[in-house]
Amino acid sequence: MSLTEEQLIATITRLTSARLTEYLAAEIVIPEQTDEGLVYHSLDVARLELACELHDQYEMEPDALSMMISLIDQMHGLRAELREVLNAVEAQSDPVRQQLIEVIGTARFRRR
């Protein structure tokens, strides 16, 4: 999905041109520059919908929204990495899996 600014604002009812300008300045989204101009993709739509919701619900400023969404992005990235680690552990033989579980459990409690 590729949307122009006008299509984007029509798609996200809480998004105004002024608010989009603020969000662009805070780098909440960085649209793709094409020969036809700036275009927005489905990920941009999701980020902007979240930004509008947080802005309306919690009266968050664009810079705070940018930081919050960046943290959410990092959390999603860590979840994906953790899923890969869990899949790798799952693929191991029972003795190796058991040893990993013991080491991870011990390390987890040692850090506190």
C-alpha positions as CSV (number, residue, x, y, z in Angstrom):
1,M,0.0,0.0,0.0
2,S,1.3,3.4,-1.0
3,L,-0.5,6.6,0.0
4,T,0.0,10.2,-0.8
5,E,-0.3,12.8,2.0
6,E,-3.9,13.5,1.0
7,Q,-4.8,9.8,1.0
8,L,-3.1,9.3,4.3
9,I,-5.0,12.1,6.0
10,A,-8.3,10.7,4.5
11,T,-7.4,7.2,5.8
12,I,-6.5,8.3,9.4
13,T,-9.4,10.4,10.6
14,R,-7.6,11.9,13.6
15,L,-4.6,13.0,11.5
16,T,-4.6,16.6,10.2
17,S,-2.1,18.2,7.9
18,A,-0.7,20.3,10.8
19,R,-0.3,17.2,13.0
20,L,1.4,15.3,10.2
21,T,3.9,18.2,9.8
22,E,4.6,18.0,13.6
23,Y,5.0,14.2,13.4
24,L,7.3,14.5,10.4
25,A,9.5,17.0,12.2
26,A,9.7,14.6,15.2
27,E,10.6,11.7,12.7
28,I,7.7,9.6,13.9
29,V,7.5,8.5,10.3
30,I,9.9,9.1,7.4
31,P,8.0,8.8,4.2
32,E,9.6,7.4,1.0
33,Q,10.6,10.0,-1.5
34,T,9.6,9.0,-5.0
35,D,9.5,10.8,-8.4
36,E,5.8,11.5,-7.7
37,G,6.6,12.9,-4.2
38,L,6.3,11.6,-0.7
39,V,4.5,8.3,-0.2
40,Y,3.5,6.5,3.0
41,H,3.2,2.7,3.5
42,S,1.2,0.5,5.8
43,L,3.8,0.7,8.5
44,D,3.6,4.5,8.4
45,V,-0.2,4.2,8.8
46,A,0.1,2.0,11.8
47,R,2.7,4.3,13.5
48,L,0.6,7.4,12.8
49,E,-2.6,5.8,14.1
50,L,-0.7,4.9,17.3
51,A,0.8,8.4,17.5
52,C,-2.7,10.0,17.1
53,E,-4.2,7.7,19.7
54,L,-1.4,8.4,22.2
55,H,-1.5,12.1,21.5
56,D,-5.3,12.3,22.0
57,Q,-5.4,10.0,25.0
58,Y,-2.4,11.2,26.9
59,E,-1.8,14.6,25.4
60,M,1.8,13.6,24.5
61,E,3.9,16.0,22.5
62,P,5.4,14.8,19.2
63,D,9.0,14.4,20.6
64,A,7.7,12.3,23.4
65,L,5.6,10.3,21.0
66,S,8.7,9.7,18.8
67,M,10.6,8.4,21.8
68,M,7.7,6.2,22.9
69,I,7.2,4.7,19.5
70,S,11.0,4.1,19.2
71,L,10.9,2.2,22.5
72,I,7.9,0.1,21.1
73,D,9.9,-0.6,18.0
74,Q,12.9,-1.8,20.1
75,M,10.6,-4.0,22.2
76,H,9.2,-5.6,19.0
77,G,12.7,-6.2,17.7
78,L,13.7,-7.8,21.0
79,R,10.7,-10.0,20.9
80,A,11.6,-11.2,17.4
81,E,15.2,-11.9,18.5
82,L,13.9,-13.8,21.6
83,R,11.6,-15.8,19.4
84,E,14.6,-16.8,17.3
85,V,16.6,-17.8,20.4
86,L,13.7,-19.9,21.7
87,N,13.4,-21.6,18.3
88,A,17.1,-22.4,18.4
89,V,16.8,-23.8,21.9
90,E,13.8,-25.9,20.9
91,A,15.7,-27.4,18.0
92,Q,18.4,-28.7,20.4
93,S,18.5,-32.2,21.8
94,D,16.9,-32.8,25.2
95,P,20.2,-32.8,27.2
96,V,21.3,-29.5,25.6
97,R,17.9,-27.9,26.1
98,Q,17.9,-28.9,29.8
99,Q,21.4,-27.5,30.2
100,L,20.4,-24.2,28.6
101,I,17.3,-23.9,30.8
102,E,19.5,-24.4,33.8
103,V,22.1,-21.9,32.8
104,I,19.5,-19.3,31.8
105,G,17.5,-19.8,35.0
106,T,20.6,-19.5,37.1
107,A,21.8,-16.4,35.3
108,R,18.4,-14.8,35.6
109,F,18.4,-15.1,39.4
110,R,22.0,-14.1,39.7
111,R,21.4,-10.7,38.1
112,R,19.0,-9.5,40.8
